[in-house]
Amino acid sequence: MADFNITPLNPDFVPTKPVSSMSRKVLFWSTITAVVLGIISVVLFLYGGSSFTESGVILTITGPNQASVGDEVIYKVHYQNNTKTDLHHIKLSFTYPQSSVIVQDGQIMENNGNVQTTDEPDLASGASKDEELHSFIIGDKGNIKVAQAKIEFDAGDLKSTFQKTAQLSTTISDVPVALTLVGPPTSVSGQAVTYILDYRNQSSDDISGLQLSLTYPDGFRVTKVSPGATTGNNVWNLPVVKKSAGSRITIQGTLTGREGDSKTINLLLKRNINGTYIDYEKANVTTVISSPLLNIDTTVNGSADYISHAGDTLTYSIRYTNASNFTFSGLNLSVKLVGSMYDLSSLDTRGGFYDSSNGTINWNSTVVPAFNSLSPKANGTVIFSVKLKQTQGSGSSNTLAHATITLETENVPDTVEVNKISVSEDILTKITSQPTFTQRMYYNDASFGASGPMPPQAGRSTTFTIHWVVTNPGNELSGAKIVGTLPQGVTWKNVVSVGSGQAQPTFNRNTSQVVWNIGTLPYGIGTSGTSAYELTFQVAITPSPNQTGLAAPILTGVSLSGIDSFTQQNIAVSNLDLNTNSTVDRPGEGTIQ
C-alpha cells in the first residue's frame, strides 16, 4: 500500500451554492437602473435641473386703461426672477402703440419707429427690475391703443433662449379739440372747390401751443385761405385756444385730376411740447374727380355762409342743374341732417319724405316731377325748413348744423361708364351763442332791506335793489358787458355785490350809465349746476311832483353785448326798461303819490 496523508476538512468552510437564473436577472436590472439614475443625476447637476422653470420669470406692464388724445402716458414695465437660476443676456423690447410720440429723458424722439430695444444687466435669482417709458398717445376717440413688452434671456448654462411677453390696452376716451374737416365728395377736374375746417376746444382748460397743418393733394391749387396762414398757405399757429372756443378756416382752390382719381387733403393738429411740435390729432377728407353731369348749389336763409343762433329757423334752398347733354330720369334728392341741434318736430319738408331711422329727407319724381325727366341744362329748386333747438350744449355737434345734400340717379346713359351719377355737398352752419340776461328789481330786498316810502312819494327818496343775472349755455363770449342808463331823478347809491372773482361795476356820472364789464363769459355759466354771474346794486329815486299818478322810470336802455369766440359774431341781448311798477315783491304798486 502506498504512503499518503489525509488532511482534515476546514470546519469553517461552507461550500458555495450555485447562483440561480432569477438572481442573475435581478442583479442585471439593478445595475442598469443604477447607471440610468447616475446619468440623470449628472445631467440635472450640469444643467440646473429643477432649479429653473420658465414660469418663474414674471413680466408685467402697467399704465392707464383710458386716456385723452395728446396725454403723456407712462408705462411701467416690471420683470422678476423667481427661479434659482441667474438670467443672462437679457434684451428688453417695448412696442409703443401705433402713432405714439416717444419721449426719452424728457426729449421727443423723432423718426425712431415705435419699437425700443435695450440690453439689460444680468438678473440674479430672486431679483427684479423696473423700467419706466413715456409717450404721447395719438388717435381718435374710441381707438384702442396696445403697448407690448417682451424680454428675451438665457437661464444659467442652458443652451436655449427664453422669452416672455405682456401687453396693455388703453382706450382713447376723449378728444380735447373737436376737428371737423369737410369738402366736396366729388368734383369736376379744374372746378373750384372749398374745404372748411372747424376746430373747437371742448376740454375743461385752455390749450396752448397748437398748430394746424394741412397737406394738400396733388392737383390742388390754393386760390384763397381765410384767415391767412402763419406759414405759406397751409400752417396756422394757435398760441392759445381757450376752453369752449374755436374758429373756422376756409380754403378755396381748384382741383384737377383724371376722372375717378381720389384726392385726399390731410389735416394734422400738433402741439408744442418742450419746443417740439408733436402730433396731436388727425383728420382727412377725400374728393373724387368726376364729370360735371349734375350740379347742386345750396344756401341757408339766402346765404352760403349764414350764421344762426339757438331757436333760429333755417330755410334750405337747393338749386339743382342738369349740366350735361343727357336727359336724366329717376332722380332722387336726399338731405341727411347731422347733429343734435335740429328740432325735428319743426321740420317742414315741403312734400319730401323724412326717414327717421337715418335722419334723411328724400324727394323723388312723385314730389318733384322734373326728376322723372330732367332735360339738358334744366334746373329747379327744392326748399325745406327746420328750427334749431332753443338751448345749446357743449361739443361741435351743438355749435354746428350739418346737412349733407346728394342728388343721384342709377339710370345712367350707355355712353357713361359709371354705375350711378351722383353729386353731393356738405353745408355747415355755425350756431352762435345765445346767452340769457335777466334783471329783477326789489323794494324790500332780502339782503339789503327796504328804504323810503312805497308807493314812492314826490319829494321823498325811495331805494330799489336791482339784480342782473347772466347765464351762458352757448359759446364763450369775449368783451362781454352790460350797460344801463339811470334817468333824471334816479341816483347811484354805490352799494353793490358781485360773485367771487367777478368784475365790479362802474357808474359814469357824465352819461349816467351803469357799466358791468364782465370780460370773458365762459361757456356753461349758470348751467349744469354752475352758478350764474350776478350783479346786485342799489339806486334811489326822488320823484318830482309832475310824476304824481305815474310809474316813474328807474333804468332804461339795458343791454348785454359781446363777441362769440367761435363764430366771431357780435352778440346783443336787450332787456326791458324798469320803472317803479316793476318790482318783484310789490308789482304794480309803484304809482307816484
Secondary structure, 3 states (H helix, E strand, C coil): CCCCCCCCCCCCCCCCCCCCHHHHHHHHHHHHHHHHHHHHHHHHHHHCHHHCCHHHEEEEEECCCEEECCCEEEEEEEEEECCCCCEEEEEEEEECCCCCEEEECCEEECCCCCEEEEEECCECCCCEEEEEEEEECCCCCCCEEEEEEEEEEEECCCCCEEEEEEEEEEEEEECCEEEEEECCCEEECCEEEEEEEEEEECCCCCEEEEEEEEECCCCEEEEEEECCCCECCCEEEEEEECCCCEEEEEEEEEECCCCCCEEEEEEEEEEEECCEEEEEEEEEEEEEEECCCEEEEEEECCECCCCEECCCEEEEEEEEEECCCCCECCCEEEEEEECCCEEEEEEECCCCEEECCCCEEEECCCCCHHHHCECCCCEEEEEEEEEECCCCCCCHHHCEEEEEEEEEECCCCCCCCCCCEEEEEEEEEEEECCCEEEEEEECCECCCECECCCCCCCCCCEEEEEEEEEEECCCCEEEEEEEEECCCCEEEEEEEEECCCCCCCEEECCCCEEEEEEEEECCCECCCCCCCEEEEEEEEECCCHHHCCCECEEEEEEEEEEEECCCCCEEEEECCCEECCCECCCCCCCECC
